[in-house]
Amino acid sequence: MMEKRDMVSLKRRYLLDIELYERTYKSWEARGRKIVKRYRDERNEMQGADARYNILWSNVQTVLPAVFARLPKPEVSRRYKDKDPVGRVAALLLERALSYEVEQYSDYASAVGNSVEDRLLPGRGVAWVRYEPVTKSVELPSEESDAQITEDVEKPTSAEIIDYECAPVDYVAWTDFGHNVARTWEEVSIVWRRVPLSRAECVARFGKEIGNEIALDQKSDFEDNVLSTPEGETLKKATIYEIWDKKEGIAVWLSKSHPEALDVVDDPLGLDCFFPCPKPLYATTTTDSLIPVADYAQYQDQAREIDTICERIDGLVRAVKVVGVYDATQTGVQRMLQEGVNNTLIPVDNWMMFAEKGGIKGVVEFMPLDMVVVALNALYLAREQVKQTIYEITGISDIIRGATDPNETLGAQQLKGQFASKRLKKLQDNVAQFATELLKIKAQIICKHYQTESIATISGAGQLSQQDQALVPQALELLRDDVMSDFRIEISSDSLIEVDEQQEKQNRMEFIEAVSTFIEKAALAPPQFAPMLGEVLLYGVRAFKAGKTIEGTIEDAVEQAKEQAAQPQEPQPDPEIIKAQMQMQLEQERLKGDQERAQQQMMMDQDMEMKKAELQQQTELKKAALQSKTQVRTSAITAGQADPGKDEENEMAEQLSQIMQAVQMLAGQVHQISQDMMAPVEYERRPDGKVISVRKGSRMMNVSYGPDGRAQGVG
């Protein structure tokens, strides 16, 4: 803590910066309040009857959802997308922690949305990030060692521990923010914001002694007699200035009503940018001043012109009514207009005089409306022309507003939408950069001030894959180091605007299709190319946002492929040696076949000899039996008896015919075997020269090969 005289001098020093800023930005704040009042269409009693066309409200309501329509999705990636499993898991944990902060608390979305609205109205939007640990009291164990217990020191029974931690994002009203007067943001070295605190909050923040001395000096819309009551006392606030000085590396809290600075802290958060707020969202600025020019100021003349036209249109519309004059002596005319109903005749006194004056036309004359209608049409046309001028100035085309012309071609509509998106692209990028800078400050606070257990809890470290869970301790340790030098936090501009709900599904399907196609083609490559193809696959996967969660699994698969490729492989034999072995194997198979055929031939010859001997023996027996029967038949015929052997002769002839057919068939088989043995060997080969079949005469043998390319057998 600084000495008292230093605290007094600090207050004087920073009050000079505050006073200079307030003088410089006084006119801008006054104009900003008028713009906000016009946006809210606030009028006094004199202006209440005026007809207006709130083009400012319409334009803001059109542009706001075009640049910020939903919660952003934080994306944390390694600065260099190379192989770094620990860095990958650390980036995943930090991304999940940021997503939890964004989705769990509504302060971030509210701060960004309000800042964008301030950017579109007065011209500057600001947000501020804090670190807020929430503590709770726990009871200490009652048992302690004798050395720690003394009679003079009272033993504490409870202690304060951190229950949970958060990094809230506060919206800072455009009138409550300030900085040292500078030309560009790079020249800004001091920033501050006004924070209203009640008496209880002042005591809790600065202690009882200082907190009770601070005057509750914030201006209020309540009357003094209301605030003077005990209940109204709680509504009073003190205006506290929270000042961050980058050059001095300190944060100072002061009140204009207190004689000295309230508190001074050396670099409370330790951020790379020092400031707890990013560069504000600015409207139009130049290099000689940071005073923004609101968008409404660019077309305020046209807006006033529209209001004038609308006021005149309102007057003419009021004038479009049936009104006229009539002859006061003809009372029947008045009765006709006021009392006349269907099928009713009203009597007229002195009909002849009434007819001489031309009847109704002669006594009644209505105000002509044709001139009023022409003027109205001209005013309506003029208002549309002024509106188109405003849309040209702001760059809001009819495509963005949802309007279209049925007579325009599709190309014309696409062209207008394209140029309109280019006009809004810069604003979208600025909002995305603003949201990204807020997340960067959040990320640094998480990594530098959160407990390790808190980071692991909000990031869901226990839900990661087994491979990634093993790297969580190293990843958490890495996050404690210089996080911003190792990681890149970004938010794309398209993630802040409303997009198709099917976009995420489409991205995932595109990722799956790309990986599947690559793996299918890589499977045809030789095994020695597996490590290189794995690195190529990782190079492609890291470019897909949908592939972050499975990147670790793919890295493990690539490592296994590298280990398999690093193992010693059996040397591939020489193709000539393989060919010689095939020829030798085929020759052995041929010799083996010749031997088998020779043995078969020998067995067939022996069988033929046995069959010939058997046939010869049967033939001799048949001849002997035939001679015996012939003698018997001859004796019977000589004696004049019937021939007894006619049927047996026929049966014998049939048996001899069958025997001769069997001999001929056996002779044909012997001839075929002889032809096969005499035939040359023919080979059928594949395009690579390997033999797939061998033919010798009527016999054919197929050759099969194993996975290693070697012949397994011939069959």
C-alpha positions in Angstrom: 0.0 0.0 0.0 1.3 3.4 -1.0 1.9 6.3 1.5 -0.9 8.8 2.1 0.7 11.6 0.1 1.1 9.2 -2.8 -2.6 8.2 -2.7 -3.6 11.9 -2.8 -1.3 12.7 -5.7 -2.6 9.6 -7.6 -6.1 10.9 -7.3 -5.2 14.4 -8.5 -3.3 12.9 -11.4 -6.1 10.7 -12.7 -8.8 13.3 -12.0 -7.0 15.5 -14.5 -7.3 12.7 -17.2 -10.9 12.3 -16.3 -11.7 16.0 -16.5 -9.9 16.3 -19.9 -11.8 13.4 -21.3 -15.2 14.7 -20.1 -14.5 18.1 -21.7 -13.4 16.5 -25.0 -16.2 14.1 -25.3 -19.0 16.3 -23.9 -20.5 17.2 -27.3 -20.3 13.5 -28.4 -22.1 12.3 -25.3 -24.8 15.0 -25.9 -25.4 13.9 -29.4 -25.4 10.3 -28.4 -28.2 10.9 -25.9 -30.2 12.6 -28.6 -29.7 9.6 -30.9 -30.8 7.2 -28.2 -33.8 9.4 -27.5 -34.7 9.4 -31.2 -34.3 5.6 -31.3 -36.7 5.2 -28.4 -39.0 7.8 -30.0 -39.2 9.8 -26.8 -41.2 13.1 -27.3 -42.3 16.0 -25.2 -45.8 17.3 -25.0 -45.2 19.7 -27.9 -43.9 16.9 -30.2 -46.5 14.3 -29.2 -48.8 15.1 -32.1 -46.1 15.2 -34.8 -46.1 12.3 -37.3 -42.7 10.6 -37.6 -41.1 7.8 -39.5 -38.5 6.1 -37.2 -36.0 5.0 -39.8 -33.3 4.8 -37.1 -35.1 2.0 -35.2 -35.8 0.2 -38.4 -32.2 0.2 -39.6 -30.8 -0.9 -36.2 -33.3 -3.7 -35.9 -32.2 -4.8 -39.4 -28.5 -4.6 -38.9 -28.3 -6.0 -35.3 -29.4 -9.6 -36.2 -27.2 -9.5 -39.3 -24.1 -9.1 -37.2 -25.0 -10.7 -33.8 -27.9 -13.2 -33.7 -26.6 -16.0 -31.5 -24.0 -17.1 -29.0 -20.5 -17.5 -30.5 -18.7 -20.8 -30.5 -15.2 -20.5 -29.1 -12.5 -22.3 -31.2 -9.2 -23.0 -29.6 -6.5 -24.6 -31.7 -2.7 -25.0 -31.6 -0.9 -22.2 -33.2 1.1 -24.7 -35.3 -1.0 -27.7 -36.3 1.8 -30.3 -36.0 2.0 -33.4 -33.9 1.6 -32.4 -30.3 -0.8 -34.6 -28.3 -0.4 -32.7 -25.0 -1.0 -29.4 -26.8 -4.1 -30.8 -28.6 -5.6 -32.0 -25.3 -4.8 -28.6 -23.7 -6.5 -26.8 -26.5 -9.5 -29.1 -26.2 -9.8 -28.4 -22.4 -9.5 -24.7 -22.8 -12.1 -24.7 -25.6 -14.5 -26.6 -23.4 -13.9 -24.4 -20.5 -14.7 -21.3 -22.6 -17.8 -22.9 -24.0 -19.0 -23.7 -20.5 -18.4 -20.0 -19.5 -20.3 -18.8 -22.5 -23.2 -21.2 -22.3 -23.6 -21.4 -18.5 -23.7 -17.6 -17.8 -25.7 -15.1 -19.8 -23.5 -12.2 -19.0 -21.3 -12.8 -22.1 -24.1 -12.8 -24.6 -25.7 -9.8 -22.9 -22.5 -7.8 -22.8 -21.7 -8.5 -26.5 -25.3 -7.7 -27.6 -25.5 -4.5 -25.6 -22.1 -3.4 -26.9 -23.2 -4.0 -30.5 -26.4 -2.0 -29.9 -24.3 0.9 -28.5 -22.0 0.7 -31.5 -25.1 1.1 -33.8 -26.5 4.0 -31.8 -24.1 6.5 -30.1 -21.1 4.8 -31.9 -19.1 3.0 -29.2 -19.6 -0.3 -27.3 -17.5 -1.5 -24.4 -17.4 -4.7 -22.2 -15.2 -5.5 -19.2 -14.0 -8.9 -17.9 -13.5 -9.6 -14.1 -12.2 -12.5 -12.1 -14.6 -13.5 -9.4 -13.8 -16.3 -7.0 -16.6 -17.4 -4.7 -15.6 -18.7 -1.3 -17.2 -20.8 1.4 -16.5 -21.6 5.0 -15.4 -25.1 6.0 -14.7 -26.4 9.5 -11.2 -27.4 10.3 -10.4 -30.8 12.0 -10.4 -30.6 15.7 -7.4 -32.8 16.3 -4.0 -31.1 15.9 -0.5 -31.9 17.2 0.7 -30.7 20.6 3.3 -28.5 18.9 0.6 -26.5 17.2 -1.5 -25.9 20.3 -0.5 -23.2 22.8 -2.4 -21.6 25.6 -2.0 -18.1 24.3 -3.1 -18.7 20.7 -6.7 -19.5 20.0 -7.1 -22.4 17.5 -9.2 -21.4 14.4 -12.2 -23.7 13.9 -13.0 -22.8 10.2 -11.3 -21.5 7.0 -12.4 -19.9 3.8 -11.9 -22.0 0.6 -12.8 -21.3 -3.0 -16.2 -22.9 -3.8 -16.3 -22.0 -7.5 -14.7 -19.5 -9.9 -16.0 -17.5 -12.9 -14.9 -14.7 -15.2 -18.0 -12.5 -15.7 -18.2 -10.1 -18.6 -19.7 -6.8 -17.6 -21.4 -4.5 -20.0 -20.1 -0.9 -19.6 -22.5 1.8 -20.6 -21.1 4.1 -23.2 -21.4 7.1 -20.8 -19.5 5.2 -18.0 -16.3 4.4 -20.0 -13.3 6.7 -20.5 -9.7 6.8 -21.4 -6.9 9.2 -21.8 -7.4 11.5 -24.8 -5.6 9.9 -27.8 -5.8 9.8 -31.5 -5.8 6.0 -32.0 -6.4 3.1 -29.6 -2.7 2.2 -29.7 -2.0 5.5 -27.9 -4.4 4.7 -25.1 -2.5 3.9 -21.9 -5.2 4.6 -19.3 -8.8 3.3 -19.2 -11.5 3.5 -16.6 -15.1 2.9 -15.9 -17.7 4.3 -13.5 -19.2 1.7 -11.1 -22.1 2.6 -8.9 -21.8 1.0 -5.4 -24.1 1.1 -2.4 -22.9 1.8 1.1 -22.8 -1.9 1.9 -20.9 -2.6 -1.2 -18.4 0.1 -0.5 -17.8 -1.3 3.0 -17.4 -4.8 1.6 -14.9 -3.6 -1.0 -12.8 -1.0 0.8 -13.4 -1.8 4.5 -15.5 -0.1 7.1 -13.1 2.9 7.7 -13.0 4.0 4.1 -16.3 2.6 2.9 -18.3 4.7 5.4 -16.4 7.9 4.4 -17.3 7.7 0.7 -20.1 10.1 -0.2 -23.1 8.6 -2.1 -22.9 11.2 -4.8 -24.5 9.4 -7.8 -27.2 11.5 -9.4 -30.7 10.1 -9.2 -34.1 10.8 -10.7 -35.8 10.5 -7.3 -36.7 13.6 -5.4 -34.7 14.6 -2.4 -37.5 14.1 0.0 -37.8 10.4 -1.1 -34.0 9.8 -0.8 -34.0 11.3 2.7 -36.2 8.6 4.1 -34.6 5.5 5.6 -35.9 3.4 2.8 -34.6 5.8 0.2 -31.1 5.8 1.8 -30.6 2.3 0.4 -31.2 3.6 -3.1 -28.3 6.0 -3.0 -25.1 5.0 -4.8 -21.5 6.2 -4.8 -19.7 6.7 -8.1 -16.4 4.8 -8.0 -13.9 5.1 -10.8 -11.9 1.9 -11.6 -8.8 3.0 -13.4 -6.2 0.8 -15.1 -2.8 2.4 -16.0 -0.8 0.3 -18.4 2.4 2.3 -18.2 2.5 2.2 -14.4 1.1 -1.4 -14.3 -1.4 -0.6 -11.5 -5.2 -0.5 -11.0 -6.6 2.4 -8.9 -10.0 2.9 -7.4 -11.1 6.4 -6.4 -14.1 8.6 -5.8 -14.3 12.4 -6.5 -15.8 13.0 -3.1 -12.9 11.2 -1.2 -9.7 13.1 -0.7 -7.4 10.2 -1.7 -7.4 7.1 -3.8 -9.4 4.3 -2.3 -7.2 1.3 -3.3 -4.2 0.5 -5.5 -3.2 -2.9 -6.8 -0.3 -3.9 -9.0 -1.4 -5.6 -12.2 -4.4 -7.5 -10.7 -4.9 -10.0 -13.6 -1.5 -10.3 -15.3 -3.0 -10.1 -18.8 -0.9 -9.8 -21.9 -2.8 -6.7 -23.0 -3.0 -5.5 -19.3 -6.4 -3.9 -19.9 -9.4 -6.0 -18.7 -11.4 -4.7 -21.7 -10.7 -5.1 -25.5 -10.7 -2.3 -28.0 -14.2 -0.9 -28.0 -16.5 -1.4 -30.9 -16.3 1.9 -32.8 -18.4 3.4 -35.5 -16.7 5.8 -37.9 -13.4 7.1 -36.6 -10.4 8.8 -38.2 -6.7 8.7 -37.4 -6.8 12.1 -35.6 -9.4 11.3 -33.0 -11.1 8.4 -31.2 -14.4 10.3 -31.0 -16.7 8.2 -33.0 -19.3 9.4 -35.5 -22.6 7.6 -35.1 -24.1 5.9 -38.2 -27.3 8.0 -37.7 -25.2 11.2 -38.2 -24.5 10.1 -41.7 -28.2 10.2 -42.7 -29.8 12.4 -40.1 -30.7 15.1 -42.7 -32.5 12.5 -44.8 -34.2 11.2 -41.6 -35.5 14.7 -40.8 -36.7 15.0 -44.4 -38.7 11.8 -44.0 -40.2 13.2 -40.8 -41.2 16.4 -42.6 -42.8 14.4 -45.4 -44.6 12.2 -42.9 -45.9 15.3 -41.1 -47.3 16.7 -44.4 -48.8 13.4 -45.3 -50.5 13.3 -42.0 -52.0 16.8 -42.6 -53.2 15.9 -46.1 -54.7 12.7 -44.9 -56.6 14.6 -42.2 -57.9 16.9 -45.0 -59.2 14.1 -47.2 -62.9 14.2 -46.0 -66.3 15.2 -47.4 -66.7 18.9 -46.6 -68.3 21.8 -48.4 -70.6 24.8 -48.3 -74.3 25.3 -49.1 -76.9 28.1 -49.4 -78.1 28.9 -45.9 -81.6 29.7 -47.2 -82.0 26.1 -48.4 -82.6 24.2 -45.1 -83.6 21.1 -46.9 -80.0 20.5 -48.2 -78.7 20.3 -44.6 -81.5 17.9 -43.7 -80.6 15.8 -46.8 -77.0 15.4 -45.6 -77.7 14.9 -41.9 -81.1 13.0 -41.9 -81.3 11.4 -45.2 -81.9 7.7 -45.4 -82.8 5.3 -48.2 -86.1 6.0 -50.0 -86.7 9.3 -48.2 -87.9 12.5 -49.9 -87.2 15.8 -48.2 -89.6 18.7 -49.2 -88.2 21.9 -50.6 -89.9 25.2 -50.1 -90.3 27.4 -53.3 -89.3 24.6 -55.7 -89.3 27.0 -58.7 -86.6 29.2 -57.2 -84.6 26.0 -56.1 -84.8 24.8 -59.7 -83.8 28.1 -61.2 -80.5 28.0 -59.1 -79.6 24.7 -60.6 -81.0 22.4 -58.0 -78.5 20.7 -55.6 -75.5 21.7 -57.7 -76.5 25.3 -57.5 -76.8 25.4 -53.7 -74.0 22.9 -52.6 -70.3 22.9 -53.4 -67.9 20.3 -51.9 -64.2 20.9 -51.4 -62.2 19.3 -54.4 -60.1 16.3 -53.3 -58.3 15.6 -56.6 -55.5 18.1 -55.8 -55.1 16.6 -52.3 -54.8 13.1 -53.7 -52.2 14.2 -56.2 -50.2 15.8 -53.5 -50.4 12.7 -51.3 -49.1 10.5 -54.1 -46.3 12.9 -54.7 -45.4 12.8 -51.0 -45.5 9.0 -50.8 -43.2 8.8 -53.8 -40.8 11.4 -52.3 -40.7 9.4 -49.0 -39.7 6.2 -50.9 -37.0 8.1 -52.7 -35.5 9.4 -49.5 -35.6 6.0 -48.0 -33.6 4.6 -50.9 -31.1 7.3 -50.4 -30.7 6.3 -46.8 -30.3 2.6 -47.8 -27.6 3.6 -50.2 -25.8 5.5 -47.4 -26.1 2.7 -44.9 -25.6 -0.2 -47.3 -28.8 -1.9 -46.3 -30.2 -3.4 -49.4 -33.7 -4.7 -49.9 -32.4 -8.3 -49.9 -31.3 -8.0 -46.3 -34.6 -6.3 -45.4 -36.5 -9.1 -47.0 -38.0 -7.0 -49.8 -37.8 -8.0 -53.4 -39.1 -7.0 -56.8 -40.9 -9.7 -58.8 -39.8 -8.1 -62.0 -36.1 -8.4 -61.1 -34.0 -11.3 -62.3 -32.3 -13.7 -60.0 -28.9 -12.4 -61.1 -29.9 -8.8 -60.1 -31.1 -9.9 -56.7 -27.9 -12.0 -56.1 -25.8 -9.0 -57.1 -27.5 -6.7 -54.7 -27.2 -9.2 -51.9 -23.5 -9.7 -52.7 -22.7 -6.0 -52.5 -24.8 -5.5 -49.4 -23.0 -8.4 -47.6 -19.7 -6.7 -48.5 -20.8 -3.5 -46.9 -21.7 -5.4 -43.7 -18.7 -7.7 -43.8 -16.5 -5.2 -42.1 -19.0 -4.7 -39.3 -19.4 -8.4 -38.9 -15.6 -8.9 -38.7 -15.3 -6.1 -36.1 -18.0 -7.7 -33.9 -16.3 -11.1 -34.3 -12.9 -9.6 -33.3 -14.5 -7.9 -30.3 -16.0 -11.2 -29.1 -12.7 -13.0 -29.7 -10.8 -10.5 -27.6 -13.2 -10.9 -24.8 -12.7 -14.7 -24.9 -8.9 -14.3 -25.0 -9.1 -12.3 -21.8 -11.4 -14.9 -20.3 -8.9 -17.7 -21.4 -6.0 -16.0 -19.7 -7.9 -15.5 -16.5 -8.9 -19.2 -16.5 -5.4 -20.4 -17.1 -3.7 -18.0 -14.6 -6.2 -17.8 -11.8 -8.5 -20.8 -11.9 -7.6 -23.8 -9.7 -6.6 -26.9 -11.6 -9.6 -28.8 -10.3 -11.9 -26.0 -11.5 -10.5 -26.2 -15.0 -10.8 -30.0 -15.1 -14.4 -29.8 -13.9 -15.8 -27.2 -16.2 -14.0 -28.7 -19.2 -15.3 -32.2 -18.6 -11.8 -33.8 -18.6 -13.3 -37.0 -17.2 -15.4 -37.4 -20.4 -12.5 -37.5 -22.8 -11.2 -40.7 -24.4 -8.9 -43.0 -22.5 -5.9 -41.9 -24.6 -6.7 -38.2 -23.9 -7.4 -38.6 -20.2 -3.8 -39.9 -19.8 -2.6 -36.6 -21.1 -4.8 -34.3 -19.0 -2.3 -33.7 -16.2 0.4 -32.6 -18.7 -2.2 -30.5 -20.6 -3.3 -28.7 -17.4 0.3 -28.0 -16.6 0.8 -26.6 -20.1 -2.2 -24.3 -19.6 -0.5 -22.7 -16.6 2.4 -21.6 -18.9 2.3 -18.8 -21.4 -1.0 -19.9 -22.9 -1.3 -17.2 -25.6 2.0 -18.1 -27.2 0.9 -21.7 -27.7 -2.7 -21.4 -28.7 -4.8 -19.3 -31.0 -8.4 -18.4 -29.9 -10.7 -17.3 -32.7 -14.3 -16.8 -33.5 -15.3 -16.7 -37.1 -17.8 -14.0 -38.2 -20.2 -16.5 -39.6 -20.6 -18.1 -36.1 -22.2 -14.9 -34.8 -25.0 -14.7 -37.4 -28.0 -17.0 -37.8 -27.2 -20.0 -40.1 -28.8 -23.2 -41.2 -29.4 -25.7 -38.4 -28.1 -28.5 -40.7 -24.7 -26.8 -41.2 -23.1 -28.8 -38.4 -24.5 -32.1 -39.7 -23.3 -31.2 -43.2 -19.8 -30.5 -41.9 -19.6 -33.8 -40.1 -20.8 -35.7 -43.1 -18.3 -33.9 -45.3 -15.5 -34.9 -42.8 -16.6 -38.5 -42.7 -16.8 -38.7 -46.5 -13.4 -37.2 -47.0 -11.7 -39.5 -44.5 -13.5 -42.6 -45.8 -12.4 -41.8 -49.4 -8.8 -41.2 -48.3 -8.6 -44.5 -46.3 -10.2 -46.5 -49.2 -7.6 -45.3 -51.6 -4.7 -45.5 -49.1 -5.5 -49.2 -48.5 -4.3 -50.0 -52.0 -0.8 -48.5 -51.4 2.2 -50.7 -50.4 2.7 -51.2 -46.6 5.9 -49.1 -46.6 3.9 -46.0 -47.5 1.7 -46.3 -44.4 3.6 -43.7 -42.2 3.6 -41.1 -44.9 -0.1 -41.6 -45.7 -0.9 -41.3 -41.9 0.8 -37.9 -41.8 -1.2 -36.8 -44.9 -4.4 -38.0 -43.2 -3.6 -36.0 -40.0 -2.8 -33.0 -42.2 -6.3 -33.1 -43.6 -8.1 -34.0 -40.4 -6.6 -31.0 -38.5 -8.2 -28.7 -41.1 -11.7 -29.9 -40.2 -13.3 -28.5 -37.0 -15.4 -31.6 -36.7 -12.2 -33.8 -36.5 -10.8 -32.3 -33.2 -12.4 -34.9 -30.9 -11.0 -38.0 -32.9 -7.7 -36.5 -33.8 -6.1 -38.4 -30.9 -7.4 -41.7 -32.1 -6.1 -41.1 -35.6 -2.7 -40.2 -34.2 -2.6 -43.4 -32.2 -3.4 -45.4 -35.4 -0.7 -43.6 -37.3 1.9 -44.4 -34.5 1.0 -48.1 -34.7 1.5 -48.0 -38.4 4.9 -46.4 -38.0 5.9 -49.0 -35.4 4.9 -51.8 -37.7 6.8 -50.3 -40.6 9.9 -49.9 -38.4 10.0 -53.6 -37.6 12.5 -55.6 -39.7 10.9 -57.1 -42.7 12.0 -60.3 -44.4 14.0 -59.6 -47.5 12.1 -60.0 -50.7 13.5 -62.9 -52.9 14.9 -62.3 -56.3 12.2 -62.7 -59.0 14.6 -64.8 -61.1 15.1 -67.1 -58.1 11.3 -67.4 -57.7 11.0 -68.2 -61.3 13.7 -70.9 -61.1 12.0 -72.4 -58.0 8.7 -72.4 -59.8 10.3 -74.2 -62.8 12.0 -76.7 -60.5 8.7 -77.3 -58.6 6.8 -77.7 -61.9 9.5 -80.1 -63.1 9.3 -82.1 -59.9 5.5 -82.2 -60.2 5.9 -83.4 -63.9 8.4 -86.1 -62.9 6.1 -87.2 -60.1 3.2 -87.3 -62.5 5.2 -89.3 -65.0 6.2 -91.8 -62.3 2.5 -92.1 -61.3 1.5 -92.6 -64.8 4.2 -95.2 -65.4 3.0 -97.1 -62.3 -0.5 -96.8 -63.5 0.6 -98.0 -67.0 2.3 -101.0 -65.4 -0.7 -101.9 -63.4 -2.9 -101.5 -66.4 -0.6 -103.8 -68.4 -0.7 -106.4 -65.7 -4.4 -106.1 -65.5 -4.6 -106.4 -69.3 -2.5 -109.6 -69.2 -4.7 -111.1 -66.5 -7.8 -110.1 -68.4 -6.4 -111.6 -71.6 -5.5 -114.8 -69.9 -8.9 -115.0 -68.3 -10.6 -114.3 -71.6 -8.4 -116.9 -73.4 -9.3 -119.5 -70.7 -13.0 -118.7 -71.0 -12.7 -118.9 -74.8 -11.1 -122.3 -74.6 -13.8 -123.5 -72.2 -16.4 -122.1 -74.5 -14.9 -123.8 -77.5 -14.7 -127.2 -75.6 -18.3 -126.8 -74.5 -19.3 -125.7 -78.0 -17.7 -128.8 -79.5 -19.4 -131.1 -77.0 -22.7 -129.4 -77.7 -22.1 -129.5 -81.4 -21.6 -133.3 -81.2 -24.8 -133.7 -79.2 -26.7 -131.5 -81.6 -25.3 -133.4 -84.6 -26.3 -136.8 -83.1 -29.8 -135.5 -82.4 -30.2 -134.0 -85.9 -29.0 -137.3 -87.4 -31.5 -139.2 -85.3 -34.3 -136.9 -86.6 -34.8 -135.1 -83.2 -35.2 -131.2 -82.5 -32.0 -129.1 -82.1 -31.5 -128.8 -78.3 -28.7 -126.1 -78.4 -30.2 -123.4 -80.5 -30.9 -121.0 -77.5 -27.6 -121.7 -75.9 -25.8 -120.8 -79.1 -27.5 -117.5 -79.2 -26.6 -116.7 -75.6 -23.0 -117.7 -76.2 -22.8 -115.4 -79.2 -24.0 -112.5 -77.1 -21.4 -113.1 -74.4 -18.6 -113.2 -77.0 -19.8 -109.8 -78.3 -19.7 -108.2 -74.8 -16.2 -109.6 -74.3 -15.0 -108.1 -77.5 -16.4 -104.6 -76.6 -14.6 -104.7 -73.3 -11.4 -105.6 -75.0 -11.8 -102.7 -77.5 -12.6 -100.2 -74.6 -9.5 -101.3 -72.7 -7.4 -100.9 -75.8 -8.7 -97.2 -76.3 -7.7 -96.3 -72.7 -4.3 -97.7 -73.2 -4.0 -95.7 -76.5 -5.1 -92.4 -74.7 -2.5 -92.9 -71.9 0.2 -93.5 -74.5 -0.8 -90.3 -76.3 -0.7 -88.2 -73.1 2.8 -89.5 -72.3 3.9 -88.5 -75.8 2.2 -85.0 -75.8 4.4 -81.8 -75.0 3.9 -79.7 -71.8 2.0 -76.4 -72.3 2.1 -73.5 -69.7 -0.5 -70.7 -69.1 0.9 -67.5 -67.5 -0.4 -64.3 -65.9 0.6 -60.8 -67.2 3.4 -60.7 -64.6 4.9 -64.0 -65.9 3.7 -66.3 -63.1 2.4 -69.8 -64.2 -1.3 -70.4 -63.4 -1.9 -73.7 -65.2 0.1 -76.6 -66.8 -1.4 -78.8 -69.6 0.0 -82.2 -70.9 -2.3 -83.9 -73.4 -5.7 -84.3 -71.9 -4.5 -83.5 -68.3 -4.4 -79.9 -66.8 -3.0 -78.8 -63.5 -3.7 -75.4 -61.8 -1.0 -73.5 -59.7 -2.0 -71.6 -56.5 0.0 -68.9 -54.7 0.1 -67.7 -51.1 -0.2 -64.1 -49.7 3.6 -63.8 -49.8 3.6 -64.5 -53.6 5.0 -68.0 -53.4 3.5 -71.0 -55.1 1.7 -73.3 -52.6 1.0 -76.3 -54.7 -0.2 -77.7 -58.0 -3.5 -79.6 -58.3 
